Amino acid sequence: RSAKIGCVDCKMLLAREINSTLKPFREQRAALAARPKYVASVLADGAQRAQVIARETLKEVKLKMGLI
């Protein structure tokens, strides 16, 4: 064996790195969780915009298939 650190030390280092990498995501999630009405509004707006795009796409597909 030529390991310079043991399994426990290695896992501790890994856990620290994972936690530091995930910290900004956790903070952002907590900030959004504190504003449920804002999140619902953003999701509703996105859904509405997606519906418009999907409607146009389906219309184009149906036209090209000769269904309308």
Buried (B, 14 or more C-beta within 10 A) or exposed (E): EEEEEEEEEEEEEEEEEEEEEEEEEEEEEEEEEEEEEEEEEEEEEEEEEEEEEEEEEEEEEEEEEEEE
